[in-house]
């Protein structure tokens, strides 16, 4: 099968970045208007493929352990091969959602209408005897988490890191500002940024928060998996918004710049990456010296102006005040050098992170209060037997 062949659903349905990296966006050979492709007997329902459970079980060798790519707060993910040769990732959503079949189909249809080259493509879904599964394109080159941390940044030179940052920013900007209805991701983390063979970033798992309501606990397993990326407003109120996504994106920028994980669950580092980096970013942005903050693995090989822009985007994104964080489209322009960094700040000096109170003074929810809340979360995370962060094969084994 031609590796550049791309199956597209009918117009108006999810196309995303294509299941094979570097595709042109044209209909591939073998596609026909009936919605069938090759030997697949799945139904085309509302512009999406509705697979039978048997088809997906066959594709994944019975959801075997050998085929498992990973697991996380949303459920297990298995690699599968469809009868036509397409490789897919099959996500089995955890049971317990209060949604019925109609609500599930309606939410999946919203996800399916999204089309952007930096978003992972939804191929179809399955509802069978209480099981709800989503079928995605398979992105072969693992995750940002794997390349930054499990491989220690090997192979990620500065230009590659910038390309990844711009790609994931564009994907998020599309979800926040160009989708109708807009989509708040709610689970932004390096494990949910898939990397294709051209080292382009593709955002995974958007829209899933509404498909997997957790009625058991305020601190769901999904949130535990996102520990270290949590925006302050979630720690204090349990509410998330597009600006919470911006905060989490800022943490990922810090990972790209520093090579460090967002938090050290072994307790060897007391501060989170955010709190460690804030004062260093402020100093570096003032004096132009990034030696203390930049990943030593880069060995000084980076473009100073591009690093300054990425550091400024990170600093603006991790402000305590959600209202004072920039939009993702502003971040895209800043990363690409198409706007002044002043556009990110909106009157806020680098390093200023407490929430402005129009009645005078600043809110009591400052770094100290945030850290106290995060320590509570950390204890709950460490006490949880279900804790895991990676659903897309962050280990070093090849699947």
JOURPE-V377050 format. One record per residue. N is the residue number from 1. RES is the residue in one small letter. SS is DSSP state (h for helix, s for strand, l for the rest). PHI is phi in whole degrees, -180 to 180 (NA if undefined). NEAR is the number of other ideal C-beta (glycine too) atoms within 12 Angstrom. Layout:
n res ss phi near
N RES SS PHI NEAR
N RES SS PHI NEAR
//
This chain:
n res ss phi near
1 x l NA 20
2 x l -61 16
3 x l -65 17
4 x l -95 18
5 x l -68 24
6 x l -131 31
7 x l -88 43
8 x l -111 37
9 x l -66 39
10 x l -60 24
11 x l -56 14
12 x l 93 16
13 x l -110 30
14 x l -68 40
15 x l -119 33
16 x l 56 40
17 x l -88 40
18 x l 85 39
19 x l -76 42
20 x l -111 32
21 x l -59 31
22 x l 79 22
23 x l -77 27
24 x l -90 16
25 x l 93 19
26 x l -87 15
27 x l -65 20
28 x l -85 27
29 x l -64 16
30 x l 97 22
31 x s -83 22
32 x l -138 17
33 x l -71 12
34 x l -78 16
35 x l 88 25
36 x l -95 21
37 x s -147 33
38 x l 59 22
39 x l -96 16
40 x l -70 33
41 x l -105 20
42 x l -72 36
43 x s -92 20
44 x s -97 26
45 x s -116 22
46 x l 60 23
47 x l 85 28
48 x s -122 36
49 x s -89 40
50 x s -105 34
51 x l -83 37
52 x l -83 23
53 x h -63 25
54 x h -62 19
55 x h -60 31
56 x h -74 40
57 x h -64 23
58 x h -65 24
59 x h -65 36
60 x l -106 35
61 x l 56 18
62 x l 71 17
63 x l 53 28
64 x l -72 18
65 x h -61 16
66 x h -62 15
67 x h -88 28
68 x s -73 29
69 x s -87 41
70 x s 170 37
71 x s -151 30
72 x s -165 39
73 x l -63 41
74 x l -89 46
75 x s 136 35
76 x s -83 31
77 x s -127 43
78 x s -120 37
79 x s -80 36
80 x s -139 42
81 x s -125 27
82 x l -77 34
83 x l -57 22
84 x l -86 29
85 x l 98 23
86 x l -69 38
87 x s -95 29
88 x s -134 42
89 x s -113 46
90 x s -106 45
91 x s -101 47
92 x s -93 35
93 x s -71 38
94 x l -64 29
95 x l -73 20
96 x l 112 21
97 x l -69 28
98 x l -79 14
99 x l -76 24
100 x l -88 15
101 x h -64 21
102 x h -64 12
103 x h -64 18
104 x h -62 32
105 x h -62 25
106 x h -65 21
107 x h -68 31
108 x h -63 40
109 x h -65 27
110 x h -62 29
111 x h -61 41
112 x h -69 39
113 x l -85 31
114 x l -81 35
115 x l -138 28
116 x l -159 34
117 x l -68 30
118 x l -106 39
119 x s -124 43
120 x l -71 49
121 x l -81 45
122 x s -90 44
123 x s -89 47
124 x s 178 45
125 x s -153 46
126 x s -149 38
127 x s -126 30
128 x s -155 20
129 x l 42 13
130 x l 85 18
131 x s -93 27
132 x s -123 35
133 x s -129 44
134 x s -117 46
135 x s -115 46
136 x s -113 46
137 x s -58 39
138 x l -94 40
139 x l -105 42
140 x l -78 28
141 x l -101 30
142 x l 62 40
143 x s -122 43
144 x h -61 47
145 x h -58 42
146 x h -61 35
147 x h -71 35
148 x h -78 41
149 x h -110 35
150 x h -70 25
151 x l -99 21
152 x l 66 19
153 x l 81 32
154 x l -61 17
155 x l 89 21
156 x l -101 35
157 x l -74 23
158 x h -63 29
159 x h -63 18
160 x h -69 27
161 x h -63 41
162 x h -66 34
163 x h -61 27
164 x h -64 43
165 x h -61 45
166 x h -65 35
167 x h -63 38
168 x h -69 52
169 x h -66 44
170 x h -66 32
171 x h -62 45
172 x h -68 52
173 x h -60 35
174 x h -65 32
175 x h -61 43
176 x h -77 37
177 x h -121 26
178 x h -115 23
179 x l -89 27
180 x l -135 12
181 x l -73 19
182 x l -65 22
183 x l -121 38
184 x l -93 29
185 x l -68 45
186 x l 75 41
187 x l -147 44
188 x l -75 50
189 x l -164 45
190 x h -62 49
191 x h -71 46
192 x h -103 50
193 x s -108 50
194 x s -85 49
195 x s -118 40
196 x l -85 36
197 x l -70 18
198 x l -97 22
199 x l 57 30
200 x l -98 33
201 x s -85 45
202 x s -134 45
203 x s -81 50
204 x l -110 50
205 x l 71 45
206 x l -69 44
207 x l 84 40
208 x h -77 42
209 x h -59 32
210 x h -80 28
211 x l -91 40
212 x l -132 34
213 x l -65 24
214 x l -101 30
215 x l -93 13
216 x l -89 19
217 x l -152 19
218 x l -62 18
219 x l -98 29
220 x l -74 35
221 x h -60 30
222 x h -62 45
223 x h -64 39
224 x h -60 33
225 x h -66 40
226 x l -100 44
227 x l -56 40
228 x l 101 42
229 x l -108 46
230 x l -66 44
231 x l -74 44
232 x h -56 45
233 x h -66 30
234 x h -74 35
235 x h -60 35
236 x h -95 26
237 x h -126 16
238 x l 78 21
239 x l -107 18
240 x l -125 31
241 x l -143 26
242 x h -62 36
243 x h -74 37
244 x h -69 39
245 x h -60 46
246 x h -62 45
247 x h -59 48
248 x h -62 47
249 x h -62 53
250 x h -61 48
251 x h -64 45
252 x h -64 49
253 x h -62 50
254 x h -62 41
255 x h -61 44
256 x h -66 50
257 x h -72 46
258 x h -96 35
259 x l 78 30
260 x l -97 34
261 x l -75 35
262 x l -66 44
263 x l -157 37
264 x l -105 20
265 x l -78 23
266 x l -88 10
267 x l 72 13
268 x l -80 10
269 x l -120 19
270 x l -71 15
271 x l -86 24
272 x l -72 34
273 x h -58 37
274 x h -60 41
275 x h -73 31
276 x h -67 27
277 x h -82 40
278 x h -52 35
279 x h -65 21
280 x h -69 30
281 x h -65 41
282 x h -58 26
283 x h -65 20
284 x h -65 29
285 x h -71 32
286 x h -83 18
287 x h -105 15
288 x l 77 15
289 x l -107 18
290 x l -103 35
291 x l -59 19
292 x l -74 19
293 x l -109 36
294 x l -77 34
295 x l -58 33
296 x h -63 18
297 x h -65 25
298 x h -76 31
299 x l 53 13
300 x l 78 16
301 x l -93 19
302 x l -156 30
303 x l -86 20
304 x h -62 19
305 x h -66 19
306 x h -66 29
307 x h -64 35
308 x h -61 31
309 x h -66 36
310 x h -66 46
311 x h -64 45
312 x h -66 40
313 x h -64 47
314 x h -63 49
315 x h -61 45
316 x h -71 45
317 x h -75 50
318 x l -100 51
319 x l -62 40
320 x l -60 40
321 x l -79 31
322 x h -60 33
323 x h -64 25
324 x h -95 31
325 x l -80 37
326 x l -74 43
327 x l -77 33
328 x h -64 45
329 x h -65 26
330 x h -66 34
331 x h -67 44
332 x h -58 33
333 x h -64 24
334 x h -67 37
335 x h -63 44
336 x l -87 23
337 x l 77 20
338 x l -97 15
339 x l -150 21
340 x l -74 14
341 x l -65 28
342 x h -62 17
343 x h -65 23
344 x h -76 39
345 x h -89 25
346 x l 50 20
347 x l 86 14
348 x l -99 28
349 x l -74 21
350 x l -54 32
351 x l 93 27
352 x l -78 26
353 x l -133 36
354 x l -77 24
355 x l -78 28
356 x s -74 23
357 x l -111 15
358 x l -62 10
359 x l -87 8
360 x l 110 7
361 x l 74 11
362 x s -127 19
363 x l -63 24
364 x l -71 16
365 x l -80 26
366 x l -111 25
367 x h -58 29
368 x h -63 16
369 x h -66 21
370 x h -61 34
371 x h -62 26
372 x h -64 18
373 x h -65 28
374 x h -67 33
375 x h -66 22
376 x h -64 20
377 x h -60 35
378 x h -61 31
379 x h -63 18
380 x h -66 24
381 x h -63 30
382 x h -68 19
383 x h -82 15
384 x l -86 24
385 x l -75 10
386 x l -93 25
387 x l -60 27
388 x l -163 29
389 x l -121 38
390 x l -125 35
391 x l -104 45
392 x l -127 45
393 x l 70 34
394 x l -77 34
395 x l -76 23
396 x l -89 16
397 x l -79 15
398 x l -93 12
399 x l -101 28
//
